[in-house]
Amino acid sequence: MTECIKFCRLYNDGYVTFYELHRLITIPDYYSSKIEFMRSKFLSGKLSTSDVHNLLSSIEFFEKEFNTLDTRTSSILKSEITRITGSFVSDYDILNTFSPSKDKLNFFGFEEMINNGRIIVLNMNISEYRNLSKIVAAYLKLDFQTEVMSRLAKTNSNMRSVCFISDEYHEYVTDTDADFFAQSREAKCINIVATQSYTSLLNSINNQYTVKVIIQNLINKFWFRTDDTFTIEDAQKQLGKEEKQKYSKSFSESSKDPKFSSLSSLFSYEKPNFSESLNSYTQFDFVFDTNFFTQRLDTFSCLTFLSTGSSIIPPQKINLIPYFLIDEDM
């Protein structure tokens, strides 16, 4: 894919689309025609030194590596690549949206958008475009993260703050988020994500250590009612333990010379003695027990772990006001 992108930039005036990548991989004659086109540009001296280097690198890869693979390996590679590119060329509307002609482009990368304070929204129904929405979200997110992290190399103390917001985050989480969240604060990036549970994240990336790094780098947290034990246990560990007052109560009965009545099948006692004891002790236990997460958090209420930037606000339960009830409450 790297060599395809590099080669496409050379013959297509720096413009790369999934449509071009798909044709380069699946149509041998299309690749040959572009080689002839680049040969003409080379012979006419229209290529810079870097362009010549990239052209020779791409040709060497295709002629000496990719085209010499055995049929089985080549078919596997093409299948994996077209599994991505095919989603963008199989539907006419999707093709025109994500691979338009160059004169119809209206998104030129995140650098321009961030510098101008624009908001970019990905609005794709995951039920209708399940695979495509995940692919686009991953590309869009990685492009955004790359642009944000590149700001660290720039000596601009007045850089604009940026924000990444994702609902149903478990559908779009990737391993690279762990490193990004750990370093993005320095680049003045605020990350706000919402997920069903920590287990949902684990199910998506299948790496418990990466999930823990992601969770650990999200300082402020809102826990709503959940039955997920992984989420509850991790929240309990973060919120810590405290000494709690516990009570135990015992009751005992004793007597002398008990007698058994065969008629009533009951025991009878003379001078029975009764004793009751109540003990109080302290035990180091989680601040919020499991029942708090599963039973005591109502709809539109949550447990918060918030930071002011210099100190941590004591964890507490708060009630939230949904946007559709704001007018009623006011």
C-alpha positions as CSV (number, residue, x, y, z in Angstrom):
1,M,0.0,0.0,0.0
2,T,2.9,2.4,0.7
3,E,4.4,1.8,-2.7
4,C,0.9,2.2,-4.3
5,I,0.3,5.5,-2.6
6,K,3.8,6.7,-3.5
7,F,3.3,5.7,-7.2
8,C,-0.2,7.2,-7.3
9,R,1.1,10.6,-6.1
10,L,3.6,10.6,-9.0
11,Y,1.3,10.0,-11.9
12,N,-1.9,11.6,-10.4
13,D,-0.4,15.1,-9.5
14,G,-0.1,14.3,-5.8
15,Y,-3.8,13.2,-5.5
16,V,-4.4,9.7,-4.1
17,T,-7.8,8.0,-4.0
18,F,-9.1,4.6,-3.0
19,Y,-10.3,4.2,-6.6
20,E,-6.8,4.6,-8.0
21,L,-5.3,2.3,-5.4
22,H,-8.0,-0.3,-6.1
23,R,-7.2,-0.2,-9.9
24,L,-3.5,-0.4,-9.4
25,I,-3.9,-3.6,-7.3
26,T,-6.5,-5.4,-9.3
27,I,-5.8,-4.4,-13.0
28,P,-2.3,-5.3,-14.2
29,D,-2.8,-3.4,-17.5
30,Y,-3.7,-0.2,-15.5
31,Y,-0.4,-0.4,-13.7
32,S,1.4,-0.9,-17.0
33,S,-0.3,2.1,-18.6
34,K,0.8,4.3,-15.7
35,I,4.4,3.0,-16.0
36,E,4.4,4.1,-19.6
37,F,3.0,7.5,-18.6
38,M,5.7,8.0,-16.0
39,R,8.4,6.9,-18.6
40,S,7.3,9.7,-20.9
41,K,7.5,12.2,-18.0
42,F,11.0,10.9,-17.0
43,L,12.3,11.1,-20.6
44,S,11.0,14.6,-21.0
45,G,12.8,15.7,-17.8
46,K,9.6,16.7,-15.9
47,L,10.5,14.8,-12.8
48,S,12.5,16.2,-9.9
49,T,15.3,14.3,-8.2
50,S,13.0,13.1,-5.4
51,D,10.3,12.1,-7.9
52,V,12.9,10.0,-9.8
53,H,14.0,8.3,-6.6
54,N,10.4,7.5,-5.6
55,L,9.6,6.3,-9.1
56,L,12.5,3.9,-9.2
57,S,11.7,2.7,-5.6
58,S,8.1,1.9,-6.6
59,I,9.1,0.2,-9.9
60,E,11.7,-1.9,-8.1
61,F,9.1,-3.0,-5.5
62,F,6.4,-3.9,-8.1
63,E,8.8,-5.6,-10.6
64,K,11.1,-7.4,-8.2
65,E,8.8,-8.2,-5.2
66,F,5.1,-7.9,-5.7
67,N,4.8,-9.2,-9.3
68,T,7.2,-12.1,-8.5
69,L,5.1,-13.5,-5.6
70,D,3.5,-16.9,-6.1
71,T,-0.1,-16.9,-7.0
72,R,-1.4,-17.9,-3.5
73,T,0.5,-15.2,-1.6
74,S,-0.4,-12.6,-4.3
75,S,-4.1,-13.5,-4.0
76,I,-4.0,-13.2,-0.2
77,L,-2.5,-9.7,-0.4
78,K,-4.9,-8.5,-3.0
79,S,-7.8,-9.9,-1.0
80,E,-6.8,-8.1,2.1
81,I,-6.2,-4.8,0.2
82,T,-9.4,-5.0,-1.8
83,R,-11.3,-5.7,1.4
84,I,-10.6,-2.1,2.3
85,T,-10.6,-0.4,-1.1
86,G,-13.6,-2.3,-2.3
87,S,-15.8,-0.6,0.2
88,F,-15.1,2.7,-1.4
89,V,-15.6,1.8,-5.1
90,S,-18.5,-0.6,-5.0
91,D,-21.2,2.0,-4.3
92,Y,-21.6,5.1,-6.6
93,D,-22.5,7.6,-3.9
94,I,-19.6,6.4,-1.6
95,L,-17.2,6.6,-4.6
96,N,-18.2,10.2,-5.3
97,T,-18.0,11.1,-1.6
98,F,-14.6,9.7,-0.8
99,S,-13.0,9.6,-4.2
100,P,-14.2,12.8,-5.9
101,S,-12.4,14.6,-8.7
102,K,-9.7,16.9,-7.5
103,D,-11.6,20.1,-8.4
104,K,-14.4,18.9,-6.1
105,L,-12.4,18.4,-2.9
106,N,-13.6,20.4,0.1
107,F,-11.5,18.8,2.8
108,F,-7.7,19.5,2.6
109,G,-6.5,17.9,5.9
110,F,-6.7,18.7,9.6
111,E,-3.9,21.4,9.6
112,E,-6.1,23.9,7.8
113,M,-9.2,23.0,9.8
114,I,-7.5,23.2,13.2
115,N,-5.8,26.5,12.3
116,N,-9.2,28.0,11.3
117,G,-11.0,26.6,14.3
118,R,-13.3,24.3,12.3
119,I,-15.4,21.4,13.6
120,I,-15.2,18.1,11.6
121,V,-18.0,15.7,12.2
122,L,-18.1,12.1,11.1
123,N,-21.8,11.2,10.7
124,M,-22.2,7.6,9.4
125,N,-24.8,5.2,10.6
126,I,-22.8,2.2,11.8
127,S,-25.8,-0.1,11.1
128,E,-25.9,0.9,7.5
129,Y,-22.2,1.3,6.8
130,R,-20.7,-1.0,9.5
131,N,-17.4,-1.9,7.9
132,L,-17.0,1.4,6.0
133,S,-17.8,3.6,9.0
134,K,-15.1,1.8,11.0
135,I,-12.5,2.2,8.2
136,V,-13.3,5.9,7.7
137,A,-13.3,6.5,11.5
138,A,-9.9,4.9,11.9
139,Y,-8.4,6.8,9.0
140,L,-9.9,10.1,10.2
141,K,-8.9,9.6,13.8
142,L,-5.3,8.6,12.9
143,D,-5.0,11.6,10.6
144,F,-6.2,13.9,13.4
145,Q,-3.9,12.3,15.9
146,T,-0.9,12.7,13.5
147,E,-1.7,16.4,13.0
148,V,-2.1,17.0,16.7
149,M,1.2,15.3,17.6
150,S,3.1,17.1,14.9
151,R,2.3,20.4,16.8
152,L,4.8,19.3,19.4
153,A,7.6,19.9,17.0
154,K,6.4,23.5,16.4
155,T,7.6,26.3,18.7
156,N,4.3,28.0,18.9
157,S,3.3,28.8,22.5
158,N,-0.1,30.2,21.3
159,M,-1.3,27.0,19.6
160,R,-5.1,26.6,19.5
161,S,-6.6,24.0,21.8
162,V,-8.3,21.1,20.0
163,C,-10.8,18.5,21.1
164,F,-11.5,14.9,20.2
165,I,-15.1,13.7,21.0
166,S,-16.3,10.1,20.3
167,D,-19.6,8.5,21.2
168,E,-19.7,4.7,21.2
169,Y,-15.9,4.8,21.5
170,H,-15.5,1.0,21.7
171,E,-16.6,0.8,18.0
172,Y,-13.6,3.0,16.9
173,V,-10.9,2.4,19.5
174,T,-7.4,1.4,18.2
175,D,-4.1,0.5,19.8
176,T,-2.6,3.8,18.9
177,D,-5.0,5.7,21.2
178,A,-3.0,4.6,24.2
179,D,0.1,6.5,23.1
180,F,-1.9,9.4,21.8
181,F,-3.8,10.0,25.0
182,A,-0.6,9.8,27.0
183,Q,1.0,12.6,25.0
184,S,-1.9,14.7,23.6
185,R,-2.2,16.9,26.7
186,E,1.1,18.5,25.9
187,A,-0.3,19.3,22.4
188,K,-3.4,21.0,24.0
189,C,-5.8,18.3,23.0
190,I,-8.9,17.5,25.1
191,N,-10.2,13.9,24.7
192,I,-13.9,13.1,25.5
193,V,-15.0,9.6,24.9
194,A,-18.1,7.5,25.9
195,T,-18.3,3.8,25.9
196,Q,-20.7,1.1,27.1
197,S,-18.1,-0.5,29.4
198,Y,-14.4,-1.3,29.8
199,T,-15.1,-4.8,28.6
200,S,-16.4,-3.3,25.3
201,L,-13.0,-1.7,24.8
202,L,-11.3,-5.0,25.6
203,N,-13.5,-6.8,23.1
204,S,-12.5,-4.4,20.4
205,I,-8.7,-4.4,20.7
206,N,-8.2,-7.6,22.7
207,N,-5.4,-6.3,24.7
208,Q,-6.0,-5.7,28.4
209,Y,-2.8,-3.7,29.0
210,T,-3.6,-1.3,26.2
211,V,-7.1,-0.8,27.6
212,K,-5.7,-0.1,31.0
213,V,-3.3,2.5,29.5
214,I,-6.2,4.2,27.7
215,I,-8.3,4.3,30.9
216,Q,-5.5,5.5,33.0
217,N,-4.8,8.5,30.7
218,L,-8.4,9.6,30.8
219,I,-8.3,11.6,34.1
220,N,-11.9,12.7,34.5
221,K,-14.4,9.9,34.6
222,F,-18.2,9.5,34.8
223,W,-19.4,6.0,35.7
224,F,-23.1,5.3,35.1
225,R,-25.0,2.3,36.2
226,T,-23.4,-0.9,35.0
227,D,-23.3,-4.6,35.5
228,D,-19.9,-5.1,34.0
229,T,-17.6,-6.5,36.7
230,F,-14.4,-5.4,34.9
231,T,-15.6,-1.8,34.9
232,I,-16.8,-2.0,38.5
233,E,-13.6,-3.6,39.8
234,D,-11.4,-1.1,38.0
235,A,-13.4,1.9,39.2
236,Q,-13.3,0.5,42.8
237,K,-9.5,0.2,42.7
238,Q,-9.1,3.8,41.4
239,L,-11.5,5.2,44.0
240,G,-9.6,3.4,46.7
241,K,-10.6,2.0,50.1
242,E,-11.5,3.4,53.5
243,E,-12.2,2.1,57.0
244,K,-15.8,1.2,57.4
245,Q,-17.7,0.4,60.6
246,K,-19.0,-3.1,60.6
247,Y,-21.4,-4.8,63.1
248,S,-21.9,-8.4,64.0
249,K,-24.8,-9.8,66.1
250,S,-25.0,-13.3,67.7
251,F,-27.7,-15.0,69.7
252,S,-27.4,-18.1,71.8
253,E,-29.7,-20.2,74.0
254,S,-28.9,-22.9,76.6
255,S,-30.9,-24.9,79.2
256,K,-30.6,-27.8,81.7
257,D,-32.3,-31.2,81.6
258,P,-34.1,-30.9,78.3
259,K,-37.0,-33.3,77.9
260,F,-38.5,-34.7,74.8
261,S,-42.2,-35.3,74.4
262,S,-43.0,-38.3,72.2
263,L,-46.6,-37.1,71.9
264,S,-45.8,-33.6,70.5
265,S,-42.3,-34.4,69.2
266,L,-41.0,-31.3,70.9
267,F,-38.3,-30.5,73.5
268,S,-39.2,-28.9,76.8
269,Y,-36.7,-26.9,78.9
270,E,-36.4,-25.9,82.5
271,K,-34.6,-22.6,83.4
272,P,-33.5,-21.7,79.8
273,N,-30.7,-19.1,79.4
274,F,-30.6,-16.6,76.6
275,S,-27.6,-14.5,75.6
276,E,-27.2,-11.9,72.8
277,S,-24.0,-10.0,71.8
278,L,-23.4,-7.1,69.5
279,N,-19.9,-6.4,68.3
280,S,-18.6,-3.4,66.4
281,Y,-15.3,-3.3,64.4
282,T,-13.7,-1.5,61.5
283,Q,-12.7,-3.0,58.2
284,F,-10.7,-1.6,55.3
285,D,-13.1,-1.9,52.3
286,F,-13.9,-0.2,48.9
287,V,-15.4,3.3,49.2
288,F,-18.2,2.3,46.9
289,D,-19.4,-1.3,46.9
290,T,-20.6,-3.3,44.0
291,N,-24.3,-2.6,44.8
292,F,-23.7,1.1,44.4
293,F,-22.8,0.6,40.8
294,T,-25.5,-2.0,40.0
295,Q,-28.4,-0.7,42.0
296,R,-28.0,2.8,43.5
297,L,-27.2,4.7,40.3
298,D,-30.5,5.9,38.8
299,T,-31.1,7.0,35.2
300,F,-29.2,10.4,34.6
301,S,-27.1,10.0,37.7
302,C,-23.5,8.9,37.9
303,L,-20.4,8.6,40.1
304,T,-17.7,11.1,39.2
305,F,-14.0,11.2,39.5
306,L,-13.0,14.8,38.6
307,S,-9.8,16.9,38.7
308,T,-9.6,20.7,38.8
309,G,-6.2,20.6,37.2
310,S,-4.4,21.0,40.5
311,S,-6.4,18.7,42.8
312,I,-8.8,15.8,42.8
313,I,-12.4,16.5,43.8
314,P,-13.6,13.8,46.2
315,P,-15.6,11.2,44.3
316,Q,-19.3,11.7,44.6
317,K,-22.7,10.8,43.1
318,I,-24.2,13.6,40.9
319,N,-27.4,14.0,39.1
320,L,-27.3,15.1,35.4
321,I,-29.9,17.1,33.5
322,P,-30.5,15.8,30.0
323,Y,-30.7,18.5,27.3
324,F,-34.4,17.7,26.5
325,L,-35.4,18.5,30.1
326,I,-33.5,21.8,30.5
327,D,-36.4,24.0,29.5
328,E,-38.8,22.1,31.8
329,D,-36.4,22.6,34.8
330,M,-35.9,26.3,34.0
